[in-house]
């Protein structure tokens, strides 16, 4: 390469334009490799989560109190675990969760009802989706839950956070409306001991059409993340190849231009 520079063949690589282009390409290679590993990790996370969901849904129901308690976060391995609880619904402190969609992508609310256990502690139960009667700022008509002492069954879920869900926790909402399902927030609002996480209700089913029970999560697919990872790594491998092609093309163009300048001009014909 030094000999080539000495002969001036690749001296154009020292121009500002080519130095900048080369630096950009050198920066792109590790960036694309890192993006590939990021997609690989997302793929691995999806595969692991699918297994957790599958194992949890196929396991026999256990008492909710055995997996969670006030101030405790739901463990990853317990996500979607079928749980049961015995108590009564407290509709006086019921709230709705704004901007939630059903399976048809219609925007409405989730109904979040405190479920008071026999020992006085509270388990937050997401009873399902209801449509908005009017604007999202108007409290909707909420069908009543089962009355009296009831045994509920559902899927155990972790508390929602803005970081985990991407949902902004808007303040100053109308009365009895929230953006996130979060046991700590509900504990402060109720002034009671609230078990960590919440439950997506699966039984008893509502008597009418609403609330619509939240469907079981799809855990059959793994998404396109592995394909994206391979694409990023192929892009990273293609960068130096593209650089070499551009260098050779530039060298050829410069050589042709130099040859054109040094060709002797044809002398005019004499009569």
C-alpha positions as CSV (number, residue, x, y, z in Angstrom):
1,X,0.0,0.0,0.0
2,X,2.9,2.4,0.7
3,X,4.3,1.7,-2.7
4,X,0.9,2.5,-4.2
5,X,0.7,5.8,-2.3
6,X,4.2,6.6,-3.5
7,X,3.1,6.2,-7.0
8,X,0.1,8.4,-6.3
9,X,-2.4,5.7,-7.4
10,X,-4.4,5.9,-4.2
11,X,-3.4,9.4,-3.1
12,X,-7.0,10.5,-3.4
13,X,-7.8,8.5,-0.2
14,X,-6.0,11.3,1.7
15,X,-8.4,14.0,0.4
16,X,-10.9,15.4,2.9
17,X,-13.9,13.8,1.2
18,X,-12.4,10.3,1.2
19,X,-11.1,10.6,4.8
20,X,-14.6,11.5,6.0
21,X,-16.2,8.7,4.0
22,X,-13.8,6.2,5.3
23,X,-14.3,7.3,8.9
24,X,-18.1,7.1,8.5
25,X,-17.8,3.5,7.1
26,X,-15.5,2.5,9.9
27,X,-18.0,3.8,12.4
28,X,-20.9,2.0,10.7
29,X,-19.4,-1.4,11.0
30,X,-19.3,-1.7,14.8
31,X,-22.7,0.1,15.0
32,X,-24.3,-2.4,12.7
33,X,-22.8,-5.3,14.5
34,X,-24.1,-3.9,17.8
35,X,-27.6,-3.4,16.3
36,X,-27.5,-7.1,15.2
37,X,-26.7,-8.3,18.7
38,X,-29.5,-6.0,20.1
39,X,-32.0,-7.7,17.8
40,X,-30.5,-11.1,18.8
41,X,-31.1,-10.3,22.4
42,X,-34.7,-9.2,21.6
43,X,-35.2,-12.6,19.9
44,X,-33.8,-14.5,22.9
45,X,-36.0,-12.4,25.2
46,X,-39.1,-13.2,23.1
47,X,-38.3,-16.9,23.1
48,X,-37.8,-16.9,26.8
49,X,-41.0,-15.0,27.5
50,X,-43.0,-17.3,25.3
51,X,-41.8,-20.2,27.4
52,X,-42.7,-18.4,30.6
53,X,-46.2,-17.7,29.2
54,X,-46.7,-21.2,28.0
55,X,-45.5,-22.8,31.3
56,X,-47.6,-20.4,33.3
57,X,-50.8,-20.9,31.4
58,X,-50.5,-24.7,31.5
59,X,-49.8,-24.8,35.2
60,X,-52.5,-25.4,37.8
61,X,-53.9,-22.3,39.5
62,X,-52.5,-21.3,42.8
63,X,-53.5,-18.8,45.4
64,X,-52.6,-15.3,44.4
65,X,-51.3,-14.6,47.9
66,X,-48.6,-17.3,47.5
67,X,-47.0,-15.4,44.6
68,X,-47.3,-11.8,45.6
69,X,-47.7,-9.6,48.6
70,X,-47.9,-5.8,49.3
71,X,-44.9,-3.9,48.0
72,X,-43.6,-7.0,46.2
73,X,-42.9,-7.2,42.4
74,X,-44.2,-10.1,40.4
75,X,-41.3,-12.4,39.5
76,X,-40.6,-12.9,35.8
77,X,-41.3,-16.7,36.1
78,X,-44.7,-16.0,37.7
79,X,-45.9,-13.7,34.8
80,X,-49.3,-15.0,33.4
81,X,-49.5,-17.6,36.1
82,X,-53.1,-18.6,36.7
83,X,-54.1,-17.6,40.2
84,X,-57.2,-17.6,42.3
85,X,-58.4,-15.4,45.1
86,X,-61.5,-15.3,47.4
87,X,-63.1,-12.1,48.5
88,X,-65.5,-9.3,47.4
89,X,-65.3,-6.6,44.7
90,X,-65.2,-3.0,45.9
91,X,-66.9,-1.0,43.2
92,X,-66.9,2.2,45.2
93,X,-63.2,2.5,44.6
94,X,-63.3,1.2,41.0
95,X,-61.3,3.1,38.4
96,X,-60.9,2.8,34.6
97,X,-57.7,2.7,32.7
98,X,-57.7,5.1,29.7
99,X,-56.8,4.5,26.0
100,X,-57.0,0.7,26.0
101,X,-57.9,-1.3,22.9
102,X,-59.8,-4.5,22.5
103,X,-59.1,-7.3,19.9
104,X,-60.7,-5.1,17.2
105,X,-58.4,-2.2,18.0
106,X,-61.3,-0.1,19.3
107,X,-60.3,2.4,21.9
108,X,-62.0,2.3,25.3
109,X,-61.2,1.5,28.9
110,X,-60.0,-1.3,31.1
111,X,-62.0,-1.7,34.3
112,X,-59.8,-2.0,37.3
113,X,-61.6,-3.1,40.5
114,X,-60.2,-3.6,44.0
115,X,-60.9,-7.1,45.2
116,X,-60.9,-7.2,49.0
117,X,-59.6,-10.5,50.4
118,X,-60.8,-12.1,53.5
119,X,-57.8,-10.7,55.5
120,X,-58.6,-7.1,54.4
121,X,-55.7,-6.8,51.8
122,X,-56.6,-5.8,48.3
123,X,-55.8,-7.5,45.0
124,X,-56.3,-5.3,41.9
125,X,-58.4,-7.1,39.2
126,X,-58.6,-6.0,35.6
127,X,-62.1,-7.1,34.7
128,X,-61.7,-6.4,31.0
129,X,-62.4,-3.9,28.3
130,X,-65.4,-1.6,27.8
131,X,-66.1,0.9,25.1
132,X,-66.1,4.6,25.7
133,X,-69.6,6.1,25.9
134,X,-68.4,9.5,24.7
135,X,-65.1,11.3,25.1
136,X,-62.2,9.7,26.9
137,X,-62.6,12.3,29.6
138,X,-66.1,11.0,30.5
139,X,-66.4,8.2,33.0
140,X,-68.1,5.3,31.2
141,X,-71.0,3.1,32.3
142,X,-69.3,0.2,34.0
143,X,-71.2,-3.2,34.3
144,X,-71.3,-4.4,37.9
145,X,-69.2,-7.4,38.9
146,X,-70.4,-10.4,40.8
147,X,-71.9,-9.5,44.2
148,X,-71.0,-10.9,47.6
149,X,-68.2,-13.3,48.3
150,X,-66.6,-14.5,45.1
151,X,-63.7,-16.6,43.9
152,X,-61.9,-15.2,41.0
153,X,-59.4,-16.7,38.6
154,X,-57.0,-14.8,36.4
155,X,-53.5,-14.3,35.0
156,X,-51.0,-12.7,37.3
157,X,-49.4,-9.6,35.8
158,X,-46.6,-7.3,36.8
159,X,-47.3,-3.6,37.6
160,X,-47.3,-1.3,34.6
161,X,-44.7,1.4,34.4
162,X,-44.0,4.1,31.8
163,X,-40.5,2.5,31.2
164,X,-41.9,-0.9,30.7
165,X,-45.1,-0.1,28.8
166,X,-44.2,3.1,27.0
167,X,-47.5,4.6,28.3
168,X,-47.0,8.1,29.7
169,X,-48.4,8.5,33.2
170,X,-50.5,11.6,32.6
171,X,-51.3,13.6,35.7
172,X,-54.5,15.6,36.4
173,X,-56.9,13.1,34.9
174,X,-60.6,13.2,35.6
175,X,-61.7,11.5,38.8
176,X,-61.5,7.7,38.9
177,X,-59.3,7.5,35.8
178,X,-55.7,6.3,35.5
179,X,-53.2,5.6,32.7
180,X,-51.3,2.7,34.3
181,X,-52.3,-0.3,36.3
182,X,-49.9,0.0,39.2
183,X,-50.4,-1.5,42.7
184,X,-48.3,1.1,44.4
185,X,-50.4,3.9,43.0
186,X,-53.6,2.2,44.0
187,X,-52.2,1.5,47.5
188,X,-51.7,5.2,48.0
189,X,-55.1,6.0,46.6
190,X,-57.0,3.5,48.7
191,X,-54.9,3.8,51.8
192,X,-54.8,0.0,52.1
193,X,-52.4,-2.9,51.6
194,X,-52.4,-3.8,48.0
195,X,-50.8,-6.9,46.6
196,X,-48.1,-6.3,44.1
197,X,-49.0,-6.6,40.4
198,X,-52.6,-7.3,39.4
199,X,-54.8,-10.0,37.9
200,X,-56.4,-10.2,34.4
201,X,-59.7,-11.8,35.1
202,X,-60.6,-15.0,33.3
203,X,-63.4,-16.3,35.6
204,X,-66.2,-15.7,36.5
205,X,-67.2,-14.5,33.1
206,X,-69.4,-11.4,32.8
207,X,-73.1,-12.0,32.4
208,X,-73.4,-9.5,29.5
209,X,-71.2,-8.7,26.6
210,X,-69.0,-6.4,28.7
211,X,-66.5,-6.1,30.1
212,X,-64.8,-8.1,27.4
213,X,-62.3,-10.4,29.0
214,X,-58.8,-9.8,27.9
215,X,-57.7,-12.6,25.5
216,X,-54.9,-15.0,26.3
217,X,-51.6,-13.6,25.1
218,X,-50.2,-15.0,21.8
219,X,-47.1,-16.9,22.6
220,X,-46.7,-18.8,19.4
221,X,-44.6,-16.5,17.3
222,X,-41.1,-15.3,17.8
223,X,-41.2,-12.2,15.7
224,X,-38.7,-10.9,13.0
225,X,-35.9,-10.1,15.4
226,X,-33.5,-12.9,14.3
227,X,-34.0,-11.9,10.7
228,X,-33.3,-8.3,11.5
229,X,-30.1,-9.4,13.4
230,X,-28.8,-11.3,10.3
231,X,-29.7,-8.3,8.1
232,X,-27.6,-5.9,10.3
233,X,-24.6,-8.3,10.2
234,X,-24.9,-8.6,6.5
235,X,-24.9,-4.8,6.2
236,X,-21.8,-4.7,8.4
237,X,-20.1,-7.2,6.2
238,X,-21.2,-5.2,3.1
239,X,-19.7,-1.9,4.2
240,X,-16.0,-2.8,3.5
241,X,-17.0,-4.5,0.3
242,X,-18.8,-1.3,-0.8
243,X,-15.8,0.8,0.3
244,X,-13.4,-1.3,-1.9
245,X,-15.8,-1.0,-4.9
246,X,-16.0,2.8,-4.5
247,X,-12.2,3.0,-4.2
248,X,-11.6,1.0,-7.3
249,X,-14.2,3.0,-9.2
250,X,-12.6,6.2,-8.1
251,X,-9.2,4.9,-9.1
252,X,-10.4,3.9,-12.5
253,X,-12.1,7.2,-13.1
254,X,-9.0,9.2,-12.1
255,X,-6.8,7.0,-14.3
256,X,-9.1,7.5,-17.3
257,X,-9.2,11.2,-16.7
258,X,-5.3,11.3,-16.5
259,X,-5.0,9.3,-19.7
260,X,-7.3,11.6,-21.5
261,X,-5.2,14.6,-20.5
262,X,-1.9,13.0,-21.7
263,X,-3.1,11.7,-25.0
264,X,-1.5,13.6,-27.9
265,X,-3.8,15.8,-29.8
266,X,-4.4,14.9,-33.4
267,X,-2.6,17.2,-35.8
268,X,-4.7,18.8,-38.6
269,X,-4.4,17.2,-42.0
270,X,-2.4,19.1,-44.6
271,X,-3.5,19.5,-48.2
